[in-house]
Amino acid sequence: MKKEENLDVVQELFTSLAKDIGLSKEEMMAESGKQSSWALDYGISLDQQFGKYLDRLIFLFSLSKRAKIEKDDLAAFAALLGARLYAHKLMNLFENIEDEIDKVLFRDARFIWPEIPENYDFPDHYGVTGF
């Protein structure tokens, strides 16, 4: 049976790439705050963090909707303000993923990649179509 993937696959890939250049997860976290530091927190599950933020965002939107139906503008406003916070946290989470991708592809010279040939397609055995 195939394991269902979730956002933790992002952290798993980056820790694997770091291991390939001789860095442990602890060494990755120790690089935090340096010029080319890692953007993600490798001490917590990315999928759990995402789930928590998304659940709270949806809850707060539902609360705001309910408050509007009950004509409680103050509660509706406060709930939307809270929703804004969790929308921002979700945005930051995905920006950190993008930063991590940029780090391993372009900013950190310790990672070496081959040139991608013009008109490259993934091999058929990966099952990638329409990318």
Secondary structure as UniProt FT lines:
FT   HELIX           8..20
FT   TURN            21..22
FT   HELIX           25..30
FT   TURN            31..33
FT   TURN            35..36
FT   TURN            42..43
FT   HELIX           46..69
FT   TURN            70..71
FT   HELIX           73..102
FT   HELIX           103..107
FT   TURN            109..110
FT   TURN            118..119
FT   HELIX           124..126
//
